[in-house]
Amino acid sequence: MNQMLRYPTNSRPRFERALREIAAPVGPHPLLRAGDPASRPVPAAVLVPVAFRDERPEVLLTVRHSALRSHPGQVSFPGGRVETGDVDVAATALRETWEEVGVDPGAIEVLGTLPPYLTGTGYSVVPVLGLIPSRYEYRLARDEVEEVFHVPCEFLFETGTWETREYEVEGGRRAYAEIWFGRYRIWGATAGMLVGLRDRLCRHVVPPASAKPDG
């Protein structure tokens, strides 16, 4: 049976509730909370912006400017490294979202966080789940972001949508997820965080086969 049918993407209340229930409370980045002075991995945070169009959830993604030195032209979430004045990871994600795509922090409802994602480039990235308005006049930082687009969660969470690929790094092979949405290639850390979100939702919505029903 296709797991896509298990996700509550056809019900806004159910989907919002599921996101809230899988999310952890917002706080400082775990590396900073532990007082880790190491420069690597670098603490960072991104916003996973969820909007509802016709009551169905979509995720907002950005396309990085092709002239950037780091990951030019790649699809990503708005976000960046934690700065000294950021009181928690939500502050980082909201600040970066405002700077990159112009969504006012006051228009975003933060739901919580997902576990940190360690990138191959040495960043420990905390995904921050947030609800954004369904129709918003984005203001892009043109030196950083070339465009934005929305992907329906129903499409993202289809079992057969994702492919696993590998690349060579430091004498070994590293697996990564890849998905094509029209002309947009979603891969790397962004795809990894989306897969993590999908898997957590699946475990939450679909109890293990060994679990016994209540009552």
N, C-alpha and C positions, 0 to 999 in steps of 0.2 A: 504493500500500500504506500502511495506517495506521501512522504511526511509533510508536504506542503499543506495537505488537508488538516493537519493537526494544529497549525498555527491560527490564532484568532484574528487574522488580518481582515476579516469581514465585519468585525465588531469593534468600534472605537473604545467603548468602555472596557471590554475584555482585554484588548491589546494594551491600553494604558495601565490597567491593573497588573497585567503580567510584567510589564516593564518595571513598574514600581516594586513588585515583589522580588524580582531577580537582582535589583540594584542594591549596592551597599551604600551606607551613609557617606556623605561628602566630608572630606577632611584633607589635611596636608598630604602631599605625595608621600607614599610609604618610605622612600629613601630618606626624605627630609625628616619625617616623623621619627625615624630610627636614629637620626643624627649621623647618618653616613656622610663622611666628608669627601668620599671619593668622587672624582670628576666623571667617572664612567661606572655604570651607564648614566646618561644625562637625564634628569627628571623632566618629564614633559606631560602635556595633557591635550586632548582634543575634545571637541564637542561632536557627539553623534546626534545631529539635529533631525528630529522626527516631526513631520507635518502631516496633517490629515486633509486629503482632498476627496470630496464626496464621501467622507467618513472612513476612507481607507488610508492606512498609514504609508508614508513615503519617507525616504531618507534623502536629505540634501547633501550633495557632494560637490567639491570644487575641482577645477582643473588648474594645476599650477602653471605659472607663466613659463613659456618655453625658453626664456632667457635666464632663468634662475640657475645658479650653480648647483643647487641641491635638488635632485629629483625633478628636473624640468619636464613639464608636460604631463606629469603623472596625476592621476585622480587621488584626491585625499579628502580628509576631514579638515575643517578649520581648526587650527591649534598650533602649538609650539612649545618651546621650553619654558619651564617654570622660572619666573623672575622673582627677585627678592621681595618685592611688594605684594606678591600674590598670597593671600591668606590661606587659600586652599586650591585644590585642583580645579574646582568650578570657576574660581576667579581667573585662573589662567585660560581656561577654555572660553569663557565669556569675553574676556579681553581680546583674545585672538580672533574670535568670531566677529566682534565689532570692527576690529581693524581690517580684517580680510574681506568680509562680505557686507558689513554695515548693518547687521541685525542688532538692535538695541538690547543690551542685557536685560532691561526691564520687560522685554517682550518674550523672554525665554523662561520657561518653567523647568528648573533643574530637578530631575527625578532621582539621581544618584549616580553611582559609578560602577564600572566593571573592573575586573582584575587588570593590573598593568600588563602591557604587551611589550616584550623586549624585541626591538628591531635589530636587523643585521648591521645597522650603522651605529649601534651603541646608545640608543635611547630607550628609556623605560617610560612608556606612554600609557597614561591612565585615560580610558575612554569615559567621558561624562555624558550620560543620557539626558537629553533635554527636548522639551516640546517647543516648537516655534510656530508662529502663525501660518496658516495654510497658504495665504497669498500675501507676499511681502515684496516691497520694492527694494531689492538688494542694491547696495552701493559697493561695487567691487574695488579693491585696491589693485589697480591695473598693473602695477609693477610686480605683484605677487600672484594674482588670480586672473586667468584669462576668461573663465566662464564658470557658471554653476548649472547644475541640473538635478532633477529629482528622479529617484528610482523607487518604484512601488515595492514595498516590503514583500508582497506576495511573490513578486518575481525573484527578489533576492534570496528568499528562503526556500525556493523550490529545490528539492533534492538533486534533480538532474541538471541544474543550471551551472554548478561549479565544476571546475576541473583542477586536478592537482598536477603541478609541474615541478621541475627541479632545475637548479643551476649550481655550478661549481663555485665554491668559495673556500679559500685557504686550504686547498687540497682535499676538501670534502664536498659533499653534495647537500644542499639545503632545499627542502620542499616548500612550495608556496601555493596558495590558492589563486585561481584566476577566473574571472567572469567577464563576459562581453555583454554590454547593454547597448545595443545599436553600435555606434562607432566608438563608444567609450570602453576602454579596457581598465577594469578594476582588478588590482593585484597587489602583491606585497603586503605591507603592514595594514593598509586600509582593508584589503580583502580578509586578512587574518583576523582583524577586529570584528568584521561583520560575521565571519564564520563563528567566532567565539560567541557573539550575541545570538546567532541562530541556534547554536548548540545549547546555550543556557536556556533559551526559550523552549527548546524542544524537551529538555529534561524537566523543565518546570510544568509545561502543559501536558506532556505525555509521561505519566509515571512509569517507572521500570516495570517490566512484565511480571516480576516477582512481587511487586507491591500489592498489598491487599486493600480492597476498598474499605472505606470507613463504614462502621455500623455492623 
